[in-house]
Amino acid sequence: MHYENKYRNLSFCRENGVLEITLHTNGQSLIFNGQTHEELVEAVRGRARR
């Protein structure tokens, strides 16, 4: 997965064809900010195109 380590606040896991996206801040509870929002939008758009 080329997107696996692309985002600072998102982690990906694919199992049995299901993509799970985990949101976090440095591996801990998420602190939602502008960067997180931009990463999430980009990641979802990128996965939807596939």
Contacts in CASP RR format, 6 or more apart in sequence:
PFRMAT RR
TARGET T0000
AUTHOR 0000-0000-0000
METHOD contacts of the structure
MODEL  1
MHYENKYRNLSFCRENGVLEITLHTNGQSLIFNGQTHEELVEAVRGRARR
1 12 0 8 1.000
1 14 0 8 1.000
3 12 0 8 1.000
3 43 0 8 1.000
3 46 0 8 1.000
3 47 0 8 1.000
4 12 0 8 1.000
6 43 0 8 1.000
7 39 0 8 1.000
7 42 0 8 1.000
7 43 0 8 1.000
8 35 0 8 1.000
8 39 0 8 1.000
9 23 0 8 1.000
9 24 0 8 1.000
9 25 0 8 1.000
9 30 0 8 1.000
9 35 0 8 1.000
9 36 0 8 1.000
9 39 0 8 1.000
9 40 0 8 1.000
10 21 0 8 1.000
10 22 0 8 1.000
10 23 0 8 1.000
10 24 0 8 1.000
10 39 0 8 1.000
10 40 0 8 1.000
10 43 0 8 1.000
11 21 0 8 1.000
11 22 0 8 1.000
11 24 0 8 1.000
11 27 0 8 1.000
12 19 0 8 1.000
12 20 0 8 1.000
12 21 0 8 1.000
12 22 0 8 1.000
13 19 0 8 1.000
13 20 0 8 1.000
13 22 0 8 1.000
14 20 0 8 1.000
19 47 0 8 1.000
21 40 0 8 1.000
21 43 0 8 1.000
21 44 0 8 1.000
23 30 0 8 1.000
23 32 0 8 1.000
23 36 0 8 1.000
23 40 0 8 1.000
24 30 0 8 1.000
25 31 0 8 1.000
25 36 0 8 1.000
30 36 0 8 1.000
END
